[in-house]
Structure formats: structure tokens, C-alpha cells
Amino acid sequence: MKKIVPALILLSLCSVLTFSQSTKVQRPRVVVDPTPTPTPSDTKKPLAPPPSLIIESDEEIKIETELVTLPVSVLDREGRFISGLRELDFDIYENGAKQQIEYFASLEKPFTVVLLIDVSPSTKYKIDEIQDAAISFVSELRPQDRVVVASFSRDFTILSKNKRSYHRIRRDIRKAQFGDGTSLYQAIDYAVENLLRPIEGRKALVLFSDGVDTTSIGPNFRSTLAQVEAADSLVYAVRYNTFDKSQVNPRPGYVYPVGSSPQEYARGKDYLKKMTRLSGGRLFEAENTRNLDAAFTSIAEELRRQYAIGYYPEIVGQAGERKNIRVLVKKPNLTVRTKNSYIVKKDEN
């Protein structure tokens, strides 16, 4: 009997422990994906509380809405940057619906620019002019700004990378010599993915080209436009009209060589227009050096001094969906330059 009592006591303790473990509530693991903190840090309005949390399962909670941040330039009629504006001076609309501004900053920071020079056969007689224009643009930069110089024909050549010395950059630009073929779409694809994307901070692509492509394999008109629209970079284009005017009214039966017809030049101009517009940049016609000097001054000013404005979309949208954006400034005689659309990103989690 003495042996039975301890055994019963031990059995009772085991039963209590077993019951205790079986009735313990398992708390679900909570994972919160924070909204990315915008890069501007000079003067900023504290971010509003994050949007409502959505419970997707018993195990995970996520924030569905990401802050959309836009680089915004405001210029007067002379192309000069307008400083001193406040959050209350702006309105933002997405797909026609007014959005609440949640982030605002006025910035003046160094930037990195990729100069992409077309050295295809069509630019053979314009190469010196194109090089002079690229050098003129570099002269507008400040010592703290960085420059990458690349050229393309059928092949893509990096002439210099992340340099600040004006004299070295000028020397590298002079290395650009014309080649065979025109793989413009491939050049844009490579520049965006391999030169611009890895760069942190403010960045832009300045393209010197006639917009005509003849030898690209893979990347095309539409794919590169979508690529530029999704990229966090401004694109400016300086268009050179290399069309042979003597071929405006060719003899009957004349067949234009590839890349030299009026239709291909019109398509090239359309491509440059759409690419710059989708990125928030601008297209300039290289009619004369005087026009270009003013354009380069304006580009450098836009890149160096900007406002950063952010909002949480009222309607998130589906991955891959295009959202149209309109930014208005409540002051007369001013021009706003920014992206007019963006693509809803896929959920990477």
C-alpha cells in the first residue's frame, strides 16, 4: 500500500501537467512590413500613422499600402526652379481622385547622371556636335555630382564610371567613336538595369540620339518604355534629326535602307517623347547650340533642386496596374514636372 500511494501522487501530477499544456493558447506570429522610409531627410513632415492592418491569415499581419513618393520640380516661365513652396501649395490626384499628402520635403542634393551617346552610323556627321553637347552638359554640373559616360551602336561601351573630374569626363566623352548598327532599345535596357538601378539617391539618364533603332535583339519599343516607367529615374533626351533631307521625295520605286525612312524617324521621335514623359523628364530638339545650353542649365537645375511629395493611395490597385498621377501647384504661371503615372509593384512577400 505504501508503494501505491506515491505512484498515485505521481500519476496525478502528470495529469495536471498534461492538461495545462493542452489548454495553453498559441499566440499567432505577427509580422509587420514597414512602409519604406523615404530617402529625403532635410526638412520633412512626420509620416502619418500607417494604414489599417489587414489580417491575411492566423499567422501573419501585413501593411498593404506603400507610400508613393514623387520627385517634383516647379519652374517659372524662364525655366528657373521655384523654391519656398509648402505642402499646402500642392494638390495630388491619382486616377482623378484627390489624395492626402503624407510626406513633403524641399531638397537640394548632389545627383548621378548617366550620359548615353548614340554613335551609330546615322550620327557619323554629327558626332562632334553630339560630343560638344555632352561636354556642355557636364560643365553645368557641380564637383559633388557624379557622371557615368557610355556610348552605343550595335554594341554598348562604358567609357567612364562614377567620375567627378570635369577634365577626365571630357576626355572620356571624346573617346566615343561611331560604330555599326543601332541597338537603342538594348542600350536603354542595359543602362536602366545595370547602370541606374544600382545607384542610390537622385539619378537620371541623359540620352543623345535620333531615336531610331535597327539592330536590337530582345528589348523592344514597348518593353523598354514599361521598364523606364517602372524605374526610379528621370530620363532626358536630346534628339538629333539625322534624316537625309535629300530623300524627302525619292524617285518612284526607291527603297529606303533600314533605319532611314521618314516613318522610322517619326517612330524614333515618338519613342523619345513617350520615354521622357513616362519618366517625368523632357525631350529637347538639338536645333542649335544656344537652345541646348539653356536646356542643359534647366536639366541640371531640375535634378539638383526638387521637392519630394508622398501619399498613400486611397485605392491600392492590382499588381501591374498603371495609375495616372496629376500634381498641381496653386500658384499662377508655374510649371510642374514629375511622373504622370506609375505601375503598382508586385507583392514580393
Secondary structure by P-SEA (a helix, b strand, c coil): caaaaaaaaaaaaaaaaaaaaaabbbbcbbbbbcccccccccccccccccccccccccccccccbbbbbbbbbbbccccccccccccccbbbbcccbbbbbcccccccccbbbbbbbbbccccccaaaaaaaaaaaaaaaccccbbbbbbbbcccccccccccccaaaaaaaaaacccccccaaaaaaaaaacccccccccccbbbbbccccccccccccaaaaaaaaaaccbbbbbbcccccccccccccccccccccccaaaaaaaaaaaaaaaaaacccccccccaaaaaaaaaaaaaaaabbbbbbbcccccccccbbbbbbbbbcccccccccccccccccccc
